[in-house]
Amino acid sequence: RSDGVEISNASFYNLRIRISDVPMAAAVACDDKWMILGEDNRALEQVTEEQIPAGAVRIKGAPFVEKKVGSTLLDERSLRICSTLIAASRTYGLDSMTTIDISERTNIALLLEERMQVVLGTETNLTNQVSAMVDILPTLYDHNGADAAGRLDMRFYTDSDKGWDYKGDYLTRDVISFTDWDAVVLQP
């Protein structure tokens, strides 16, 4: 979707046309389809899951303002949560984030490479939690293998100057019940 078109006449023989595009922010689950979300919080287009651009972060469980191409898509709180997480993942080099699940606002979760769920809790400390997660993941993968799958619970993360920092708990996928795992990975 184009953000604007500017047409100008430099002379009788010259016509200038300038089109500016809105960058894509993410793909948002919308019933049985997906809406491509622009950085301006407008729905750019409706697509199937197969048509979502490679590398696009998927957002699940977001309440909508309006489910219509060209309209404002997410409510302010959902947009703030998702924008914070996407910006933090870029800042700290978290390239493996594939999904943001905000269906429970007190239990915000991420999915990394469709195999590692990270539960963050509320929106109060998201940037610091992503920073800590990026620090934790190499050690977690060193101890559990590069293809480790499971749940990293960072709901009670603290970054205290008191010397007792709590970072998170990790459960391997085989400890998590398959019913629970399917709900985490497969729900749109």
C-alpha positions as a Markdown table, in Angstrom:
| # | Residue | x | y | z |
|---|---|---|---|---|
| 1 | Arg | 0.0 | 0.0 | 0.0 |
| 2 | Ser | 1.2 | 3.4 | -0.8 |
| 3 | Asp | 1.3 | 6.1 | 1.8 |
| 4 | Gly | 1.0 | 8.9 | -0.6 |
| 5 | Val | 1.3 | 9.9 | -4.2 |
| 6 | Glu | 2.7 | 13.3 | -5.2 |
| 7 | Ile | 2.3 | 14.5 | -8.8 |
| 8 | Ser | 4.0 | 17.6 | -9.9 |
| 9 | Asn | 4.5 | 19.4 | -13.2 |
| 10 | Ala | 8.1 | 20.8 | -13.5 |
| 11 | Ser | 7.4 | 22.0 | -17.0 |
| 12 | Phe | 4.9 | 21.4 | -19.8 |
| 13 | Tyr | 6.9 | 18.3 | -21.0 |
| 14 | Asn | 7.9 | 16.9 | -17.6 |
| 15 | Leu | 5.6 | 15.2 | -15.2 |
| 16 | Arg | 6.9 | 13.9 | -11.9 |
| 17 | Ile | 5.2 | 11.2 | -9.9 |
| 18 | Arg | 6.5 | 10.2 | -6.5 |
| 19 | Ile | 5.0 | 7.3 | -4.5 |
| 20 | Ser | 6.0 | 6.6 | -0.9 |
| 21 | Asp | 5.3 | 3.3 | 0.7 |
| 22 | Val | 4.4 | 2.4 | 4.3 |
| 23 | Pro | 6.9 | -0.1 | 5.7 |
| 24 | Met | 5.4 | -3.4 | 6.9 |
| 25 | Ala | 5.5 | -3.9 | 10.7 |
| 26 | Ala | 4.0 | -7.4 | 11.1 |
| 27 | Ala | 1.3 | -9.8 | 10.1 |
| 28 | Val | -1.8 | -9.9 | 12.4 |
| 29 | Ala | -4.1 | -12.9 | 12.7 |
| 30 | Cys | -7.6 | -11.9 | 11.7 |
| 31 | Asp | -10.2 | -14.7 | 11.7 |
| 32 | Asp | -9.0 | -17.2 | 9.1 |
| 33 | Lys | -6.8 | -14.7 | 7.3 |
| 34 | Trp | -3.9 | -12.4 | 8.1 |
| 35 | Met | -3.7 | -8.6 | 7.8 |
| 36 | Ile | -0.3 | -7.0 | 7.0 |
| 37 | Leu | 0.2 | -4.2 | 9.5 |
| 38 | Gly | 1.9 | -1.1 | 8.4 |
| 39 | Glu | 4.2 | 0.9 | 10.7 |
| 40 | Asp | 1.4 | 3.5 | 10.7 |
| 41 | Asn | -1.0 | 1.0 | 12.3 |
| 42 | Arg | -3.1 | 0.6 | 9.2 |
| 43 | Ala | -4.0 | -2.6 | 7.5 |
| 44 | Leu | -2.0 | -2.7 | 4.2 |
| 45 | Glu | -3.5 | -5.9 | 2.8 |
| 46 | Gln | -5.3 | -9.1 | 3.6 |
| 47 | Val | -3.4 | -12.3 | 2.9 |
| 48 | Thr | -3.4 | -16.0 | 3.6 |
| 49 | Glu | -0.7 | -17.5 | 5.9 |
| 50 | Glu | 1.2 | -18.7 | 2.9 |
| 51 | Gln | 1.4 | -15.2 | 1.5 |
| 52 | Ile | 2.9 | -13.6 | 4.6 |
| 53 | Pro | 6.3 | -12.2 | 3.7 |
| 54 | Ala | 9.3 | -14.1 | 4.9 |
| 55 | Gly | 10.7 | -12.8 | 8.2 |
| 56 | Ala | 7.5 | -11.1 | 9.2 |
| 57 | Val | 6.6 | -11.3 | 12.8 |
| 58 | Arg | 3.1 | -12.7 | 13.4 |
| 59 | Ile | 0.8 | -11.2 | 16.0 |
| 60 | Lys | -1.9 | -13.3 | 17.5 |
| 61 | Gly | -4.7 | -12.5 | 19.9 |
| 62 | Ala | -4.8 | -8.7 | 19.2 |
| 63 | Pro | -8.1 | -6.8 | 19.6 |
| 64 | Phe | -8.9 | -4.8 | 16.5 |
| 65 | Val | -10.1 | -1.3 | 15.9 |
| 66 | Glu | -11.4 | -2.2 | 12.4 |
| 67 | Lys | -10.7 | -5.3 | 10.3 |
| 68 | Lys | -10.6 | -3.4 | 7.0 |
| 69 | Val | -7.7 | -2.8 | 4.6 |
| 70 | Gly | -6.7 | 0.9 | 4.8 |
| 71 | Ser | -8.1 | 1.4 | 8.3 |
| 72 | Thr | -6.5 | 1.6 | 11.7 |
| 73 | Leu | -6.0 | -2.1 | 12.7 |
| 74 | Leu | -4.8 | -2.5 | 16.4 |
| 75 | Asp | -6.0 | -0.7 | 19.5 |
| 76 | Glu | -3.4 | 1.6 | 21.1 |
| 77 | Arg | -2.4 | -0.8 | 23.9 |
| 78 | Ser | -1.8 | -3.7 | 21.5 |
| 79 | Leu | 0.2 | -1.5 | 19.1 |
| 80 | Arg | 2.3 | -0.3 | 22.0 |
| 81 | Ile | 3.1 | -3.8 | 23.2 |
| 82 | Cys | 3.9 | -5.1 | 19.7 |
| 83 | Ser | 5.9 | -2.1 | 18.7 |
| 84 | Thr | 7.9 | -2.3 | 21.9 |
| 85 | Leu | 8.7 | -6.0 | 21.4 |
| 86 | Ile | 9.6 | -5.5 | 17.7 |
| 87 | Ala | 11.8 | -2.5 | 18.4 |
| 88 | Ala | 13.5 | -4.3 | 21.3 |
| 89 | Ser | 14.1 | -7.4 | 19.2 |
| 90 | Arg | 15.8 | -5.3 | 16.5 |
| 91 | Thr | 17.8 | -3.4 | 19.1 |
| 92 | Tyr | 19.1 | -6.5 | 20.8 |
| 93 | Gly | 19.5 | -8.6 | 17.7 |
| 94 | Leu | 16.7 | -11.1 | 18.4 |
| 95 | Asp | 16.2 | -12.4 | 14.9 |
| 96 | Ser | 14.5 | -15.6 | 15.9 |
| 97 | Met | 11.2 | -14.0 | 17.1 |
| 98 | Thr | 8.4 | -15.4 | 14.9 |
| 99 | Thr | 5.3 | -14.8 | 16.9 |
| 100 | Ile | 3.9 | -12.3 | 19.5 |
| 101 | Asp | 0.9 | -13.6 | 21.4 |
| 102 | Ile | -1.1 | -11.0 | 23.3 |
| 103 | Ser | -4.4 | -12.9 | 23.7 |
| 104 | Glu | -3.8 | -12.7 | 27.5 |
| 105 | Arg | -2.5 | -9.2 | 28.3 |
| 106 | Thr | -1.2 | -10.5 | 31.7 |
| 107 | Asn | 0.6 | -13.4 | 30.0 |
| 108 | Ile | 2.3 | -11.9 | 26.9 |
| 109 | Ala | 4.3 | -14.5 | 25.1 |
| 110 | Leu | 6.7 | -14.8 | 22.2 |
| 111 | Leu | 7.6 | -17.8 | 20.0 |
| 112 | Leu | 11.1 | -18.1 | 18.8 |
| 113 | Glu | 11.6 | -20.1 | 15.6 |
| 114 | Glu | 8.3 | -21.9 | 16.3 |
| 115 | Arg | 10.0 | -24.0 | 19.0 |
| 116 | Met | 10.8 | -21.9 | 22.1 |
| 117 | Gln | 8.0 | -20.1 | 23.9 |
| 118 | Val | 9.0 | -17.2 | 26.1 |
| 119 | Val | 6.4 | -16.0 | 28.6 |
| 120 | Leu | 6.9 | -12.4 | 29.6 |
| 121 | Gly | 3.9 | -11.6 | 31.7 |
| 122 | Thr | 2.6 | -8.0 | 31.6 |
| 123 | Glu | 3.9 | -5.1 | 29.5 |
| 124 | Thr | 5.7 | -3.3 | 32.3 |
| 125 | Asn | 9.3 | -4.4 | 31.5 |
| 126 | Leu | 9.3 | -5.7 | 28.0 |
| 127 | Thr | 12.4 | -4.0 | 26.7 |
| 128 | Asn | 14.5 | -5.1 | 29.6 |
| 129 | Gln | 13.1 | -8.6 | 29.4 |
| 130 | Val | 14.1 | -8.9 | 25.7 |
| 131 | Ser | 17.6 | -7.7 | 26.6 |
| 132 | Ala | 17.9 | -10.3 | 29.3 |
| 133 | Met | 16.5 | -13.0 | 27.1 |
| 134 | Val | 19.1 | -12.3 | 24.4 |
| 135 | Asp | 21.7 | -12.7 | 27.2 |
| 136 | Ile | 20.2 | -15.9 | 28.5 |
| 137 | Leu | 19.5 | -17.8 | 25.2 |
| 138 | Pro | 23.2 | -18.6 | 24.3 |
| 139 | Thr | 23.7 | -20.3 | 27.7 |
| 140 | Leu | 20.3 | -22.0 | 27.4 |
| 141 | Tyr | 21.2 | -23.4 | 24.0 |
| 142 | Asp | 24.7 | -24.4 | 25.2 |
| 143 | His | 23.2 | -26.5 | 28.0 |
| 144 | Asn | 20.3 | -27.9 | 26.0 |
| 145 | Gly | 21.5 | -28.0 | 22.4 |
| 146 | Ala | 21.1 | -25.6 | 19.6 |
| 147 | Asp | 17.7 | -27.0 | 18.6 |
| 148 | Ala | 16.3 | -26.9 | 22.2 |
| 149 | Ala | 12.5 | -26.5 | 22.4 |
| 150 | Gly | 10.5 | -25.6 | 25.4 |
| 151 | Arg | 9.3 | -22.7 | 27.5 |
| 152 | Leu | 11.4 | -19.9 | 29.0 |
| 153 | Asp | 9.3 | -18.2 | 31.8 |
| 154 | Met | 10.4 | -14.6 | 32.4 |
| 155 | Arg | 7.2 | -13.4 | 34.1 |
| 156 | Phe | 9.1 | -12.7 | 37.4 |
| 157 | Tyr | 12.2 | -11.3 | 35.8 |
| 158 | Thr | 14.0 | -8.7 | 37.9 |
| 159 | Asp | 17.1 | -6.7 | 37.2 |
| 160 | Ser | 18.0 | -5.7 | 40.7 |
| 161 | Asp | 21.1 | -4.0 | 42.0 |
| 162 | Lys | 20.7 | -6.0 | 45.2 |
| 163 | Gly | 22.7 | -8.9 | 43.8 |
| 164 | Trp | 19.8 | -11.4 | 43.5 |
| 165 | Asp | 18.7 | -11.0 | 39.9 |
| 166 | Tyr | 16.0 | -13.5 | 38.8 |
| 167 | Lys | 16.1 | -14.1 | 35.1 |
| 168 | Gly | 13.8 | -16.9 | 34.2 |
| 169 | Asp | 12.9 | -20.6 | 34.4 |
| 170 | Tyr | 13.3 | -23.0 | 31.5 |
| 171 | Leu | 11.2 | -26.2 | 30.8 |
| 172 | Thr | 12.1 | -28.5 | 28.0 |
| 173 | Arg | 9.3 | -29.4 | 25.6 |
| 174 | Asp | 9.1 | -33.0 | 26.8 |
| 175 | Val | 8.2 | -31.7 | 30.3 |
| 176 | Ile | 5.3 | -29.6 | 28.9 |
| 177 | Ser | 2.2 | -31.6 | 28.2 |
| 178 | Phe | 1.5 | -32.0 | 24.4 |
| 179 | Thr | -2.0 | -30.5 | 24.8 |
| 180 | Asp | -0.4 | -27.4 | 26.3 |
| 181 | Trp | 2.3 | -27.3 | 23.7 |
| 182 | Asp | -0.2 | -27.6 | 20.8 |
| 183 | Ala | -2.2 | -24.7 | 22.3 |
| 184 | Val | 0.9 | -22.5 | 22.4 |
| 185 | Val | 2.2 | -23.3 | 18.9 |
| 186 | Leu | -0.9 | -23.9 | 16.8 |
| 187 | Gln | -3.5 | -21.4 | 18.0 |
| 188 | Pro | -4.1 | -18.6 | 15.4 |
